[in-house]
Amino acid sequence: MRTITLELLRHGPPHNQLLSPLTPYLALCENHAAVTVQLTFEHNQFLHRLRALSYRLGEEARVFQLRDTAVTLGALLAGVPGLTAELSRQGEDADSHTHIRLIVSASELALLPFELALAPNGFPGAGQQILLQNALPLSLTREVRRVQDVHLNWPRRPKILFIAASPPGAGVVPLESHLLALRQAIDPWVKYYDEADDTARRRRVSEHIALLPRASISDIETACASGEYTHIHILAHGIEWQDGYDVRYGLALHDSLDPEHGLDRVSGARLASALRPIRRGDPRGLASPAVVTLASCNSGAVGSVAGAGASIAHSLHEAGIPLVIGSQFPLSFPGSVAMVETLYGGLLWGQDPRILVSDLRRQLHSMYPESHDWASIAAYASLSSGFEAQLETVQLDRVMDHINTAMNHADEATKVASRHRHDNVETGSHTDMVRLLGQAKDRLERARLRLENLLQPGSAQHVKVLGLLASTEKRQAGVLHETSSSGEVSQDSHEQDRAESRRLLERARDHYWQTFRLDRTRCWSIVQYLSLDLVLRHWTKTAQTAPSRRAERDPTDLWTLAHILSTQDLSSSDPDKVVVALGNLVELQVLAMFDDIREKRQITLAVAAAEAQEHAHTLIGKAGADSFVVYSLRRQLLRYKYWYDEVHDLGEVAELAKTLADGLPATVKEDWD
């Protein structure tokens, strides 16, 4: 994304200035010459505009000011020739977004709804709203000069604090709708729980989101000081009051001393102090949420939700919060819910917030034509120069977490299915089993599609994505196999699931091969390739599906290569590489029992079993009995007995794998990093 930096400066302190045609502002755009721009209205005139845009002066006044203010602000931007020149330099892909980074430190300029501006002559889409035109998609963010050194670093594992307040006399807020939207947003990372166990459900959900339903400023300060929250969503009424000669804007929160009956008017500065307190038990630093989203109700507009206004968002960003997204005008109830769904539906995946805000703006414009919700959204953002490269890593991390969650659900589903089929243990009805398998299948499919979207040849993450994609496809194939064997599907569905399972295994095999070819240090990938290749060779031997027997993929040669590389890794100084190598060597002894390798290597079952058990014992000692690598190896070994052997009789291969799996601990930690 190309970024254009536009900065508006003036002499004097940031506060205690009014909008005036007499005030000169210095406009700097990239490396173009600085120019002086001035407003065409007085402060009181603009406050009248804001009253109309806040739905306080009737529909006719609102519609007029909506257009007139847009033209006025467009003329202001047209007074910066450098901005016109930069916008005319379209890249090769005109459909890609361009980011306008607007730096304004003067408090009075924070009142101006630049997001509403009409594109003047010389701008892309002249005559249309600058942020809605399609000639050159634009995203605009605001920034305060004094926080340029505070950049948005996406957290590895997001956790949301949802702050809601509806004190007496302030009116209701759409708490349930916002909570539902947030719950749906975190669902891809909520691990399995028994739906009949309410305690388990609350515990799982609380790993990702915490709720303050009747929040006071002291509640907020305590929560932020004692918790590690990366995203904070605030739903409360906006309120204004007279402070001497000034009109102040803030949030209506519950009074700390009398939450049942009292109302506390909280300014942006007070809220910033509560959101960034000194951490309890760690006095060296302040709490540092990465993202704050604001949706606050305007008490003067019945039945609508209004943003806290530029002043509060400005204050929070000025206090060092890298990304603050709020509403500068009243925002309708459904518009506020769309805000939560779109923003958190993307932010938690590590998507670019500039694109998300632009998407939200267009959604609001198309869905709610009776209001100007689309112009309400204002984003304050401080992004580093390497932000987009950081996004690639974050997106992959979030997909990996999603895959782990999907596999957690798949594990529970296959455990239930296996008990039904093999142990005759009554763990629930067949209907529940099929439902669990269906849910796991859907989660894994969504994870696979997201991984495919991240496949970009040449990127630093390409090889890692290939390996994850292969693993995900193999897990999908396993769930489909269990579904087809559940006894609750028709013969046609049974055949379709089996065919799709095989197709996914073939894709996984090919992705493992690509992973090894692109990075020869990933020895585990060639072991997994060899495993699937041998299994598929013994599946249904037809001319259409038989794998290639090219010389470079000879099973015995690959087995020897993998054995040599894994043995060498045993002497590595990296303990992670050592435990992976031990797991490889255990499985390689199982693979040695396939006829394709056994005949050439002349390995006996007793020798293979003894060597595999020795490596397994060493693995447990180094990794720990409850480690994920031990759990993963046991799960992989059981596939030979309870999956591959059911498709085609593997004989001693399956029996050796089952014996080795039985010798590994069946217990495992509930969660892994």
C-alpha positions in Angstrom: 0.0 0.0 0.0 1.4 3.4 -1.0 1.3 6.0 1.8 1.0 9.7 1.3 1.9 11.8 4.4 0.1 15.1 4.8 0.8 17.3 7.9 -1.0 20.4 9.0 1.0 22.6 11.4 0.6 26.0 13.1 2.4 28.0 15.7 1.6 27.8 19.4 0.5 25.1 21.8 -1.8 22.3 20.6 -4.7 23.5 22.8 -6.5 26.8 23.5 -7.0 27.7 19.9 -10.2 28.3 17.9 -10.9 27.7 14.3 -10.6 30.9 12.4 -10.0 32.3 8.9 -7.2 34.4 10.4 -5.1 31.4 11.5 -2.5 30.2 8.9 -1.7 26.5 8.8 1.4 25.1 7.2 0.7 22.1 5.0 3.5 19.7 4.2 3.0 16.8 1.8 5.8 14.4 1.1 8.8 16.2 -0.4 6.7 19.0 -2.1 7.1 22.6 -1.1 5.2 23.7 2.0 2.1 25.9 1.4 -0.1 27.9 3.7 -3.8 27.0 3.9 -6.6 28.8 5.9 -10.1 27.9 6.8 -13.1 29.8 5.6 -15.3 29.7 8.7 -15.2 30.8 12.3 -15.3 28.4 15.2 -19.0 29.1 16.1 -20.0 28.6 12.5 -18.4 25.2 12.4 -20.0 24.2 15.7 -23.3 25.0 14.0 -22.3 22.7 11.2 -21.5 20.0 13.8 -24.9 20.4 15.4 -26.5 19.7 12.0 -24.3 16.7 11.3 -25.1 15.4 14.8 -28.8 15.2 13.8 -29.8 18.1 16.1 -31.2 20.6 13.6 -33.5 18.5 11.5 -33.1 16.5 8.3 -33.1 19.5 5.9 -30.2 21.1 7.8 -28.3 17.8 8.0 -28.5 17.2 4.3 -27.4 20.7 3.4 -24.5 20.7 5.8 -23.4 17.2 4.8 -22.9 18.5 1.2 -21.6 22.0 2.1 -19.1 20.8 4.7 -17.9 18.1 2.2 -17.3 20.8 -0.4 -15.6 23.1 2.1 -13.2 20.5 3.3 -12.5 19.3 -0.3 -11.5 22.9 -1.1 -9.1 22.9 1.9 -7.4 19.8 0.6 -7.3 21.2 -2.9 -5.2 24.0 -1.5 -2.3 21.6 -1.1 -0.8 21.1 -4.6 1.6 18.4 -3.3 -1.4 16.2 -2.3 -3.0 16.6 -5.8 0.3 15.6 -7.4 0.8 12.6 -5.2 -2.7 11.3 -5.8 -2.3 11.6 -9.5 0.7 9.2 -9.4 -1.3 6.0 -9.6 0.6 2.8 -9.4 0.3 -0.1 -11.8 -2.6 -1.5 -9.9 -5.2 1.3 -9.6 -7.5 -1.0 -7.5 -5.0 -1.2 -4.7 -5.5 1.2 -1.7 -3.6 4.4 -1.2 -3.1 5.5 2.4 -3.4 9.2 3.3 -1.6 9.7 6.6 -3.0 12.9 8.0 -0.9 14.3 10.9 -2.7 17.0 13.0 -1.6 18.0 16.4 -3.7 21.2 16.8 -6.7 20.2 18.8 -9.2 22.4 16.9 -8.3 20.6 13.6 -9.4 17.3 15.2 -13.0 18.7 15.0 -12.9 18.8 11.2 -14.4 15.7 9.6 -11.8 15.3 6.8 -13.4 11.8 6.1 -16.4 13.6 4.7 -14.5 15.7 2.1 -15.6 15.8 -1.5 -12.9 15.2 -4.0 -12.1 18.5 -5.7 -11.0 18.9 -9.4 -7.6 17.2 -10.0 -8.3 14.5 -7.4 -9.4 10.9 -8.3 -13.2 10.7 -8.6 -13.6 14.5 -8.6 -17.1 15.4 -7.4 -17.5 12.3 -5.3 -16.7 11.7 -1.6 -13.0 11.2 -1.6 -13.1 8.1 0.6 -15.9 6.5 -1.4 -14.8 7.1 -5.0 -13.6 4.0 -6.9 -11.0 5.7 -9.3 -8.3 5.3 -6.6 -9.4 3.6 -3.4 -8.2 5.7 -0.5 -7.9 5.1 3.3 -7.4 8.1 5.6 -6.0 7.8 9.1 -5.2 10.6 11.6 -2.1 10.9 13.7 -0.8 13.1 16.5 2.7 14.3 15.9 3.7 13.7 19.5 3.1 10.0 19.4 5.1 9.2 16.2 7.5 7.1 18.2 4.7 4.9 19.5 3.9 2.4 16.7 1.3 -0.4 16.4 2.9 -3.8 17.2 0.3 -6.5 16.7 0.0 -8.7 19.7 0.8 -12.4 19.3 -2.4 -13.4 21.2 -5.1 -10.8 21.4 -7.3 -10.5 24.4 -10.3 -8.1 24.4 -11.7 -6.0 27.3 -15.3 -5.0 26.5 -16.3 -2.0 28.6 -20.0 -1.1 28.6 -21.8 1.5 30.7 -25.4 2.6 30.9 -25.8 4.7 34.1 -29.2 6.0 35.2 -30.5 8.7 33.0 -28.1 8.0 30.1 -30.3 5.5 28.2 -29.7 2.0 27.0 -26.9 0.6 24.9 -26.9 -2.4 22.6 -24.8 -4.5 24.9 -26.0 -7.9 23.8 -25.6 -7.1 20.1 -22.0 -5.9 20.6 -21.2 -8.9 22.9 -22.6 -11.3 20.3 -20.5 -9.7 17.6 -17.3 -10.0 19.7 -18.1 -13.6 20.6 -18.5 -14.5 16.9 -15.2 -12.7 16.2 -13.2 -14.7 18.7 -14.9 -18.0 17.9 -12.1 -19.3 15.5 -9.8 -19.4 18.5 -12.1 -20.8 21.2 -11.0 -24.3 21.9 -13.4 -27.2 22.5 -15.7 -27.3 25.5 -18.6 -29.5 26.4 -21.7 -27.4 25.5 -23.5 -28.8 28.5 -20.8 -27.5 30.8 -21.4 -23.7 31.4 -18.3 -23.4 33.6 -16.1 -24.8 30.8 -17.7 -22.5 28.3 -17.1 -19.4 30.4 -13.5 -20.5 31.0 -12.8 -21.0 27.3 -14.4 -17.7 26.3 -12.6 -15.8 29.1 -9.3 -16.7 27.6 -10.1 -14.2 24.8 -12.6 -11.7 26.1 -13.5 -10.1 29.5 -16.6 -8.0 30.1 -17.2 -5.0 32.4 -21.0 -4.6 31.9 -21.5 -1.7 34.3 -18.2 0.0 34.2 -16.9 2.8 36.3 -13.6 4.6 35.8 -12.1 2.7 38.8 -13.3 -0.6 37.3 -11.5 0.2 34.1 -8.3 1.3 35.8 -8.3 -1.9 37.9 -8.9 -4.2 34.9 -6.2 -2.5 32.8 -3.7 -2.5 35.6 -4.1 -6.2 36.5 -4.9 -7.7 33.1 -3.1 -8.1 29.8 -5.6 -6.6 27.3 -4.5 -5.9 23.8 -7.9 -4.7 22.4 -10.4 -2.5 24.3 -13.9 -1.9 23.0 -15.9 0.8 24.8 -19.7 1.1 24.5 -21.2 4.0 26.5 -23.2 7.2 26.0 -21.5 10.3 24.9 -22.2 13.3 27.1 -21.4 17.0 27.0 -21.2 19.6 29.8 -20.3 23.2 30.4 -16.9 23.6 32.0 -16.6 27.3 32.7 -16.6 28.9 29.3 -15.9 25.6 27.4 -18.1 22.8 26.3 -16.5 19.5 27.2 -17.3 16.0 25.7 -16.8 12.7 27.5 -18.4 9.4 28.3 -21.2 8.6 30.8 -19.9 5.9 33.0 -21.2 4.5 36.3 -20.1 6.4 39.4 -17.4 4.5 41.3 -19.0 5.2 44.7 -22.6 4.7 43.7 -22.8 2.6 40.5 -26.5 1.9 40.9 -27.6 5.5 40.9 -24.7 7.7 40.1 -23.3 9.0 36.7 -19.7 9.9 36.2 -18.8 12.3 33.3 -15.4 11.1 32.2 -13.2 13.2 29.9 -10.8 11.8 27.3 -7.8 12.6 29.5 -9.3 10.7 32.5 -10.1 7.8 30.3 -6.6 7.7 28.9 -5.2 7.6 32.4 -7.5 4.7 33.3 -6.6 2.7 30.1 -2.9 3.2 30.6 -2.2 2.7 34.4 1.0 1.4 36.0 0.8 -2.4 35.9 0.2 -4.2 39.1 3.3 -6.1 40.1 5.3 -4.6 37.3 5.9 -0.9 38.1 8.4 -0.5 35.3 5.8 0.1 32.6 2.3 1.2 31.8 -0.5 -0.9 30.4 -0.3 -0.6 26.6 -3.4 -1.7 24.7 -2.7 -1.8 21.0 -6.2 -1.0 19.8 -9.1 0.9 21.3 -12.5 1.1 19.6 -15.1 3.6 20.7 -18.9 3.4 20.3 -20.7 5.8 22.6 -24.3 6.9 22.6 -25.3 10.5 22.0 -28.0 11.3 24.6 -29.3 14.0 22.4 -30.2 11.6 19.6 -32.7 9.0 20.8 -32.1 5.5 19.6 -28.7 6.1 18.1 -25.1 5.4 19.0 -22.6 8.1 18.7 -18.9 8.1 18.8 -17.0 9.8 21.6 -16.1 12.5 19.2 -12.7 13.6 17.9 -11.6 14.9 21.3 -11.7 11.6 23.2 -10.1 9.6 20.3 -7.6 12.4 19.9 -6.8 12.2 23.7 -6.4 8.5 23.7 -4.1 8.5 20.7 -2.1 11.4 22.2 -1.7 9.3 25.4 0.2 6.7 23.4 -2.4 4.2 22.2 -1.3 3.4 18.6 -4.7 2.6 17.0 -8.0 4.3 18.1 -11.1 4.0 16.0 -14.2 5.9 16.9 -17.1 7.9 15.6 -17.2 11.6 15.3 -21.0 11.8 14.6 -24.0 9.8 15.8 -23.8 6.2 14.7 -27.0 4.2 14.4 -27.4 1.0 16.4 -27.1 -1.3 13.4 -24.1 0.8 12.2 -22.4 0.3 15.5 -22.9 -3.4 15.4 -21.5 -3.5 11.8 -18.5 -1.6 13.1 -17.7 -4.3 15.7 -18.3 -7.1 13.2 -16.1 -5.7 10.5 -13.3 -4.3 12.7 -12.9 -7.3 15.0 -13.7 -9.7 12.3 -10.5 -8.5 10.7 -8.3 -7.1 13.4 -8.1 -10.4 15.2 -6.8 -12.0 12.0 -4.1 -9.4 11.7 -5.7 -7.7 8.7 -4.6 -4.2 7.7 -6.7 -1.7 9.8 -6.6 0.8 7.0 -8.4 -1.6 4.7 -10.8 -2.6 7.4 -11.8 1.0 8.1 -12.3 1.6 4.3 -14.4 -1.6 4.0 -16.5 -0.5 7.0 -17.0 2.9 5.6 -18.3 1.5 2.3 -20.5 -1.0 4.0 -22.1 1.7 6.1 -22.6 3.9 3.0 -24.4 1.1 1.1 -26.4 -0.4 4.0 -27.6 2.7 5.8 -28.4 5.5 3.2 -30.7 7.3 5.6 -27.7 8.3 7.8 -24.1 9.3 7.3 -22.7 6.6 9.4 -20.0 6.1 6.8 -18.6 9.6 7.5 -18.7 9.1 11.3 -15.8 6.6 11.4 -12.5 8.2 12.3 -9.2 6.3 12.8 -6.1 7.5 14.6 -3.2 5.3 13.8 0.6 5.3 14.3 2.1 2.7 12.0 5.8 1.8 11.6 7.6 1.8 8.2 7.8 -2.0 8.3 4.1 -2.4 9.3 3.0 -4.4 6.2 5.9 -6.9 6.6 4.8 -7.3 10.2 1.3 -8.0 9.1 2.5 -11.1 7.1 3.9 -12.6 10.2 0.9 -11.7 12.4 -1.5 -13.2 9.9 0.3 -16.4 9.7 0.5 -16.6 13.5 -3.2 -16.0 13.8 -4.0 -18.7 11.2 -1.6 -21.1 13.1 -3.6 -20.4 16.2 -6.8 -21.0 14.3 -5.4 -24.3 13.0 -4.4 -25.4 16.5 -8.0 -24.6 17.7 -9.5 -26.5 14.7 -7.2 -29.5 15.4 -8.3 -29.3 19.1 -11.9 -29.6 18.0 -11.0 -32.3 15.5 -9.1 -34.3 18.2 -12.1 -34.2 20.5 -14.4 -35.3 17.6 -12.1 -38.2 16.5 -11.7 -39.3 20.1 -15.5 -39.6 20.4 -15.7 -41.3 17.0 -12.9 -43.8 17.9 -14.5 -44.7 21.2 -17.8 -45.4 19.5 -16.2 -47.5 16.8 -13.4 -49.3 18.6 -14.0 -49.4 22.3 -17.8 -49.5 22.4 -17.7 -46.8 25.1 -20.9 -44.8 25.4 -19.7 -41.2 25.3 -22.8 -39.7 23.7 -25.2 -40.3 20.9 -24.2 -41.0 17.3 -25.9 -37.7 16.4 -23.6 -35.7 18.7 -20.6 -37.5 17.3 -21.6 -36.7 13.7 -22.3 -33.1 14.8 -18.8 -32.8 16.3 -17.2 -34.2 13.3 -19.1 -31.8 11.0 -18.0 -28.8 13.1 -14.4 -30.0 13.1 -14.5 -30.5 9.3 -15.9 -27.0 8.8 -13.2 -25.4 11.0 -10.4 -27.2 9.3 -11.8 -26.2 5.9 -11.8 -22.5 6.9 -8.3 -22.9 8.2 -7.1 -24.5 5.0 -8.7 -21.7 2.8 -7.0 -19.0 4.9 -3.7 -20.7 4.6 -4.1 -20.9 0.8 -4.8 -17.2 0.8 -1.4 -16.7 2.5 0.5 -18.7 -0.1 2.8 -16.2 -1.8 5.7 -17.7 -3.6 8.9 -15.9 -2.8 7.7 -14.5 0.6 9.6 -15.3 3.7 6.7 -17.3 5.1 6.0 -19.4 2.0 7.7 -22.6 3.1 6.2 -22.4 6.6 2.7 -21.9 5.0 3.2 -25.0 2.8 4.1 -27.1 5.8 1.1 -25.9 7.7 -1.2 -26.4 4.7 0.0 -30.0 4.4 -0.7 -30.7 8.0 -4.1 -29.1 7.9 -5.1 -31.1 4.8 -4.0 -34.3 6.5 -6.1 -33.5 9.5 -9.1 -32.7 7.2 -8.7 -36.1 5.6 -8.7 -37.8 9.0 -12.0 -36.1 10.0 -13.5 -37.1 6.7 -12.5 -40.7 7.2 -14.1 -40.7 10.6 -17.2 -39.1 9.2 -17.4 -41.7 6.5 -17.0 -44.5 9.1 -19.5 -43.1 11.5 -22.4 -45.3 10.3 -24.6 -42.3 10.1 -24.1 -41.4 6.5 -25.5 -42.8 3.2 -23.5 -45.0 0.9 -23.1 -42.1 -1.5 -21.9 -39.8 1.2 -19.5 -42.5 2.4 -17.9 -42.9 -1.0 -17.7 -39.1 -1.4 -16.0 -38.6 1.9 -13.5 -41.4 1.2 -12.7 -39.9 -2.2 -12.3 -36.4 -0.7 -10.1 -37.9 2.1 -7.8 -39.5 -0.5 -7.6 -36.3 -2.5 -6.7 -34.3 0.6 -4.0 -36.8 1.4 -2.5 -36.5 -2.1 -2.5 -32.7 -1.8 -0.9 -33.0 1.7 1.8 -35.3 0.3 2.6 -32.9 -2.5 2.8 -30.0 -0.2 5.2 -31.8 2.1 7.3 -32.6 -0.9 7.4 -28.9 -2.0 8.3 -27.9 1.6 11.3 -30.2 1.6 12.4 -29.1 -1.9 12.3 -25.4 -0.9 14.0 -25.9 2.5 16.2 -29.1 2.9 16.7 -28.4 6.6 13.0 -29.3 7.3 13.7 -33.1 7.5 10.3 -33.8 9.1 8.6 -32.8 5.9 10.3 -35.6 3.9 9.3 -38.1 6.6 5.7 -37.0 6.3 5.9 -37.0 2.5 7.3 -40.6 2.6 4.6 -41.7 5.1 1.7 -40.5 2.9 3.4 -41.7 -0.3 3.8 -45.2 1.0 0.2 -45.2 2.4 -1.2 -44.0 -0.9 0.8 -46.6 -2.9 -1.0 -49.3 -0.9 -4.4 -47.6 -1.1 -6.2 -48.5 -4.3 -3.7 -49.2 -7.0 -5.3 -47.9 -10.2 -3.6 -46.3 -13.2 -5.4 -43.1 -12.5 -4.3 -42.7 -8.9 -1.0 -44.5 -8.6 1.7 -42.1 -7.5 4.7 -41.4 -9.6 7.7 -43.7 -9.2 10.2 -41.3 -10.5 13.8 -42.1 -9.5 14.2 -39.0 -7.4 11.3 -40.1 -5.2 12.3 -43.7 -4.7 11.0 -44.6 -1.2 14.2 -46.4 -0.1 16.5 -43.6 -1.1 14.2 -41.0 0.6 14.1 -43.2 3.7 17.9 -43.4 3.8 18.2 -39.6 3.3 15.7 -38.8 6.1 17.4 -41.3 8.4 20.8 -39.7 7.8 19.5 -36.1 8.2 17.6 -37.0 11.4 20.6 -38.8 12.9 22.8 -35.8 12.2 20.2 -33.5 13.9 20.6 -35.5 17.1 23.9 -33.7 17.8 22.3 -30.2 17.2 22.6 -27.5 19.8 19.0 -26.7 19.2 16.9 -28.8 21.6 13.8 -28.4 19.4 15.6 -29.8 16.5 16.8 -32.7 18.6 13.3 -33.7 19.7 11.9 -33.4 16.2 14.7 -35.7 14.9 13.9 -38.3 17.6 10.2 -38.3 16.5 11.4 -38.7 12.9 13.5 -41.7 13.8 10.7 -43.4 15.6 8.4 -43.1 12.6 11.1 -44.0 10.2 11.3 -47.5 11.8 7.6 -47.9 11.2 8.0 -46.9 7.5 10.8 -49.4 7.2 8.3 -52.1 7.5 6.6 -51.2 4.2 7.6 -53.7 1.6 8.9 -51.0 -0.7 11.7 -50.3 1.9 11.9 -53.5 3.9 13.1 -55.6 1.0 16.0 -53.3 0.1 17.0 -52.4 3.7 16.5 -55.9 5.0 15.3 -54.6 8.4 13.6 -57.1 10.7 10.5 -56.2 12.8 12.4 -56.9 16.0 15.3 -54.6 15.1 13.0 -51.8 14.0 10.9 -52.1 17.1 13.9 -52.0 19.4 15.4 -49.0 17.7 12.1 -47.1 17.6 11.5 -47.8 21.3 15.0 -46.5 22.2 14.4 -43.3 20.4 10.9 -42.9 21.9 12.3 -43.4 25.4 15.0 -40.7 24.7 12.3 -38.4 23.3 10.2 -38.6 26.5 13.2 -37.9 28.6 14.2 -34.8 26.6 10.7 -33.3 25.7 8.7 -34.5 28.7 5.9 -37.0 28.9 3.2 -34.3 28.6 4.8 -32.4 25.8 3.1 -31.7 22.5 5.8 -33.4 20.4 5.1 -36.7 22.3 1.4 -36.3 22.0 1.8 -35.5 18.2 3.9 -38.6 17.7 1.5 -40.8 19.4 -1.4 -39.4 17.4 0.6 -39.9 14.2 1.4 -43.6 15.1 -2.2 -44.3 15.8 -3.2 -43.2 12.4 -1.5 -46.3 10.9 -3.7 -48.6 13.0 -7.0 -46.8 13.1 -7.0 -45.1 9.8 -4.6 -46.3 7.1 -4.9 -49.9 8.1 -8.7 -49.7 7.8 -8.4 -48.5 4.2 -5.8 -51.1 3.2 -4.3 -53.9 5.4 -0.9 -52.7 6.4 -0.1 -55.8 8.5 3.1 -55.5 10.6 3.3 -51.7 9.8 0.1 -51.0 11.7 0.9 -53.5 14.5 4.3 -51.9 15.1 2.9 -48.4 15.1 0.2 -49.4 17.6 2.7 -51.1 19.9 4.9 -47.9 19.9 1.9 -45.7 20.5 0.8 -47.8 23.5 4.3 -47.2 24.9 4.0 -43.4 24.8 2.2 -41.5 27.5 -1.5 -40.8 26.7 -1.7 -37.7 28.9 -0.9 -34.2 27.6 -1.1 -30.7 28.8 -4.4 -29.0 28.0 -2.9 -26.1 26.1 0.4 -25.5 24.3 2.2 -22.3 23.3 
